[in-house]
Amino acid sequence: MKKNLTVITDQAIVKQKVNEFGRLVTRDQLNELTQHQYSANSLLAFTKDWNIFLEFCISRSVRPIPASATAVRQFLEFEARSRKYSTIKRYAVTISLIHTLLNQKDPTATSQVKTTLTSLRLEKHGDDTQAASFDQHHLDDLFELLNDNPATRVIRDLAIYHVMFECALKRSELKKLSFEQLVCLSEDSDDYAIQFGETTYALSSQAKVTLSRWVALLPQQQGVLFRAIDRHGNISAGALDDSSIFRILRNAGEYLQQPELKFSGHSARIGAARQLAKQGYKARDIQEFGRWLSAAMPYQYIGSKNTAEQEKLKFVSFKPLD
């Protein structure tokens, strides 16, 4: 989402900041520069990206800011040897953002850098591998293996796997999922469903069992539904963070004794989309079910890559080279 950021115009502040960003920077410095408009994860990425660019410039004895188009081009080409195009594009966005906010000429806006990015995009097309799909059979196997396990962490994880898969949740939705979204469909307190906006997501009998076991462990049934657990097995009142969710999903492969299964935050949505397709849902129906903004990712997940690319093009604006 485009942020409404203010460019620094006071020359004294600009000079100070340019000197500051000529050295390794911290997340707090990026947070201040970007006027507290970005998430912690975005700030971490910006900080890492800028410091990588800075180290490259130091190694070549060139200025990082204002950077020349040649330095940026060489940096992107150098990193492209070992990085995917999505990472290269993110580097360019970071360099552009910092130059723009510090009222410096944006080197990524030159024809030289634009041509390089276009060339790298074509050269590295298709290098992004799709996350492993978390499928129905994985869920069934996990239920059979873990349903009788009394460990608090296992009870929580099993409930998360079911809810993420059956509601096609993305990581940010899981973090924010609250008790207010937990719906009892009958007098039976274990007859749960999940509410998102105007849509109610029915749960399978397996999901209801796992979710009711987790809910029964929570002393305060308000606030976020899924919470962090400390090393002693104590449930906190705080929400899960991104790294915790990542580990929970990776642990699914360990539970299944298949460590080669590297599930990620997208895996349950991929599996959900494929399961819905097997049940006869069309891509547009899957889009609505999974709350996607477009049908591009559902098409990609169910194997219609050409249609997915056509959908993605609807969100791309092409600008002429200088």
N, C-alpha and C positions, 0 to 999 in steps of 0.2 A: 504494500500500500504506500502510495506517495505521501511523504511527510511535508508539512508546511514549516520549513526551516528558514531561518533568517541568516543571510550572508553577513559576515563581519565586514564592516566598512571603515571602522576607526583604524587609521593606519598604525597607530601606536600598538593597538591590540593585535592587529594583523602581524606586525613585525615580531611581537612577543610569541605569538602562536606558531609562526613559521619556524622560529628558532626552536620552539618546544617540540614540534613535530619533525624536526631534523634529528631527533634522538629517539631511542626506543620509548614507546608510549604505553600507558596503562589503560585499562578499561574505564577508569574514572575520568581520565582525560578525554577519551572518546565520548563518554556520556555527557560531559560538559559541552564539548564542541557540538554534539548533535542535539543539544538542548533537551536531554532526557526524553527523547521521543522514541527510542528503540528498546526492544526487550534485552534482557541479559544475554541471551544466546546470540543475538545480532551484534551486540557490543563486543562479545568475545571474538566473533568472527572478524569484525572490523579491525580489532586490535591485532589479532594474529596476522591478518592479511597485510596491514600497513607495516608491521615490523618485519615481515618477510621481504616486502618491497624495499624497506629501508636498508636491510642487511645486504640486499643485492646492490643497491646504489653505493653503499660504502665499499663493497668489494670491487666496484668498478670506478671508484673515485669520482662519482657524479652526484649532483644535488638531487635529493628526493623531492624537494619542494622549493620553488616551482620546478617540476621535473620536465625534461624535454620529451618530445614525442619519441625520439630515438631510444632514450633510456627505457621508456615504458614498453615500446615495441620489443626491445631486446629482452626485457624482463619477462614479458608474456611468452615469447618464443622459448626462452630458457626453461620456464616452469612447465610449459606444454610437453616437455620431454617426459615428465613423470606425473602430470596432473590431467584430470579429466576436463573437458571443455567447461562444464558447469563451474568448476573451481576457477579456471582462467577468467571466465566472465565475471565471477564475483570479485576477483582481484581488481579488474578494471573498474567495477562499480565503486569499490572502496577508494581507489585512487581518485576517481572522478569526484566522489562525495567530499573528500577532504580538501581537494584543490578548490572546489566550488565554494565551500563554506568559508575558506580562508581567502576568498576573493582573488584567487590565482587563476591563470588561464588553464583550462581543463585540457591536459594533453591527450586524453582519450577521445576528445571530440575532433581530432585531426584526421585527415584522410589516411595518413600513414597507419595509425593505430586501428582505425575502423577496418581498413583493408586486411590488416593482420588478424583481427578478430573474425572477420568473415572467412578468411582462409583456414583458420584453425577450426572454426565451426564445421566447415565442410570436410576437413581432414579427419576430425575426430567424431564425426557423426556416428551415433550409435554406440559410443564408448561407455555410456552410463548403463550399468547393469541394473536390472530391476531387482528389488528386494525379494527374498524368499517368500513364497506364499504360505501363509498359515491356513491350512485347509480343514475341512470337517473331520477328516480321519485323524488329524493331529489332535483336535479337540476331544474326540471320542477316546483316543488312546490315553490322553492326559487324565480324563475323568476316571477311566478304569484304573489307572496307576495311582492316582492321588486322592480319590474321593474319601478314602478311609484314613488318610494321613491327618493326625491331630495337630500338627505344627501350625502355629498362627500364620507364619509367612506362606506356607503352602496353601492354606485355606484362602488367603487373600489372592495369591497368584492365580489359583484355579478359577476363582470368581472373575478376576480381571480377564483371563483368556476368553471365558464365555461371553462376558458382556461386550468386550471389544469386537469379537467375531460376529455375534448375533445382531449388534447394532451398528456394525461397520464404523466403529469409533476411530478417530484419529487421536494422536497423543494428547493434543491440547484439550480435546473434549473429555478424555478420560480424567485428566487432571482436575477439571472444573466440575465434573459430574457430582451433583449434590443430592442430599436426601429429599429435597423438594422435587426432584425428578424421578424419584422412586414411587411407583404407583401400585397400590394394592387393588387388585381387580375383584376381590371378593372378601368375605369375612375371614377367609383363611389368610393369616398374616404372611404366609410364605408364597402367596400367589402374586408374584411381582411382575411388573412391566417397567419399561423405561420411557420417560416422556422427553421429547425434544420438540419444543415449540408446539405446534398443533398435532404432531404425530406421536402416536404411542407405539412403542416397539414391544411386541409380545416376545416372551422368552420361552425357551424350551424347558422341559421338566428338569433336565440336567442343570441348566443355568439357574433355575429357581432354587434348586438344592444347594448349589455352591454359593449363591448370593445370600441365601438365608443363613447359612452357617457363618459367613463373614459378618453379616449384620448383627448376629447374636453376640459376637465378640466385642462390639463397639459399645463402650459405656455411655457415650453421648451420641444419640442418633439425630444429629443435626450437622449442618455444614457439609464439608466434602465427604463423599462416600468412600473413596479409596485413599488410604493414608499410609504414611511412612511407618516403618517398624524398626526400632533400634536393635543393636546387636544382642540385647538381652531379651528380645521378643516383646518389648513393650510397644503398644500402639500409640502413636503420637496424635495430636489433634491437627497436625499440619498436612497439607496436600503432598502428594508425590512430586518430585521434580523430574526433569527430563532424563537425567542420568539413571534414576531409579527405575523409571519405566523401561528404558533401554535394557537394563540388566534383567528385569523381570521377563521381558520377551526373549532375551538371549538364553535365560535359564530354561525356557521351554525345551530347547534342544538337549540340555543336560538332563532334565527330567525324563525325556524320551530316550535317553542314552544314545542320542544321535548328535554329538557336538558339532558335526559338520553343518547342521541346520542353523544358519545365522539369521534368525528372525530379527526384524527391526520394527520401528514404530508404524511402518506402512503395511507390514505383513498381514495383519488381520483384515485390513480393508481390501487388500488384493484377494485374499481368500474368500472374503464375503462376496465380493463382486463376481468371482468365478462360480461360487455356489449358487448365487442368484441366477446367473446365466444358465447353469445346468437346470434350474427349475423353470426356465422359460422366460425369465425377465429380459426385456430389451435394454439396450444401453441407456436410453433415456429414463427408463424406470429405475435402473440401478443408480443413475445419477441422483434421482430424487430420493431414493432410499438412503444413500450414503451422504446426502447433503453436499455433493460436489457442485461447484459453481458452473462447471461445464461438463459435457459428456466425454471430454478428451481422455481423462484417466480411466473411466470405465471401459472405453473402447480399447485402450492400451492393455488394461488388465485382462480383458477377455480375449485378447489376441488379434484385434482389428487395428493393427498398427498404422496402416495407411489412413484409415478414417480418423484415428487419434491425431495424426499429424495435421490433417485438414482442420480438425477442431482447434488445435493449438494455434494455427495460423490466424484464426479470428481474433486472437489477443495480441498479435504482433503488428507493430507499426513500422513500416520501412521508411528510412530517411535517406535522401540522396547524399552521396559523398561530397565533401567540400571540393 
